[in-house]
């Protein structure tokens, strides 16, 4: 005898409720992403190929780059695209900051709770957390996004080995520091660099004018803005949004200020990486920002004494995405980072006490003054940058 009409209706009702429940869970799990996106498809496709969404392998992918370059945005898009393929998903934002404020044990609790969908508050120390993650998650196929991982201890505590999670798990890690990927021996990583001219103009226009391109009367000011931003999405978004809410007659004064002084929100994001450096590494960063952009790396390392360990320091700066050694072995630094470094020097000293001088006219004035001449350690009189 077949099921009664009442039983069939009940079954349909249960299926509908289950479908609604799954849909609501997925809707809640989706991560918020800006509608003003430019040139993300190529990045997403390339990273998807690395992650192998259709493979049964456990894969860990790193997304690297300087602050404000768009790592988290790209990672969120990929996370959202993979979400439906996983029952166990976890997004952990701002790991660097939360580990300082809340502690690594808090992060371990959060990871376990989010994946198992129950509250986990019994972790008292990091070692206990590691054991719990291994024991309770090793049979779970998970999608995990660890955002802004900055130190190796973060990886050691949250995802120290591939077998901590079930077969087929996918881990996405965003970081400014490529060294953290060494913990897992991550060989597949994707490094983000700045936008080109057309992409920059489009992103700036979306925020400044709510359209893909500026009107003719705004072309010159838009060109100035994207030159200041140097292809950095964060700077383009902030400047565009601020100018859209500013009277047009004040645009030029704001742009003049930003040409030598990065906006405070951009500066604070970039300065995070600088603040994490050791003191000698900071000094080398400032030397490069003020004086040595465009020099051959092999020449540059001879500017510092051996106790500064310049080769090691340069590796640290490159791993932190604060500099890049180009194919021709020249030292490159993003304009926004350059301006940050120079502003730090100016804030720490006045011109009469400044040990680094990059402005030609100021350098000549200092050389003419016997009182200040002895305080200068390095100055630049002729350089094309």
Number of C-alpha atoms within 10 A of each C-alpha: 3 6 9 9 9 9 11 12 12 12 13 12 12 12 12 12 12 12 12 12 12 14 13 11 11 16 11 10 16 16 15 11 13 7 7 15 15 17 13 12 12 9 15 16 12 11 22 16 10 16 22 14 17 11 11 12 14 19 19 23 21 24 25 26 23 26 26 18 21 20 24 23 17 20 23 19 19 19 23 16 14 16 20 16 13 15 14 18 25 22 19 17 15 14 22 17 13 14 17 9 10 11 15 21 22 19 20 24 20 20 23 21 15 16 20 17 13 10 11 15 13 11 16 11 13 19 13 14 23 19 13 18 20 18 12 14 19 17 14 19 21 24 23 24 23 24 21 23 24 24 19 17 15 21 19 16 20 22 22 17 14 17 14 21 24 17 17 19 26 27 21 22 24 30 28 25 24 24 17 23 25 11 16 15 13 16 11 14 19 17 18 16 17 18 20 13 13 13 18 27 24 24 27 34 25 23 20 24 18 16 14 17 18 20 11 8 8 13 13 10 14 24 16 15 26 27 17 23 27 18 25 25 24 19 25 29 21 19 25 24 18 14 20 17 9 13 8 11 8 10 15 14 10 16 18 13 11 19 17 16 16 23 17 11 12 22 19 14 14 19 16 12 18 21 10 12 16 11 12 15 20 17 17 21 23 22 23 21 26 23 21 24 22 18 16 16 19 12 11 20 18 11 13 15 9 10 7 15 13 19 15 12 20 22 15 19 20 21 20 24 23 24 23 18 17 12 7 8 14 17 21 21 20 21 20 25 23 22 21 25 23 22 18 12 21 15 11 9 12 10 16 14 14 19 18 22 24 20 15 14 11 16 19 14 11 21 14 11 11 9 10 16 16 12 14 17 10 15 20 17 13 9 13 5 8
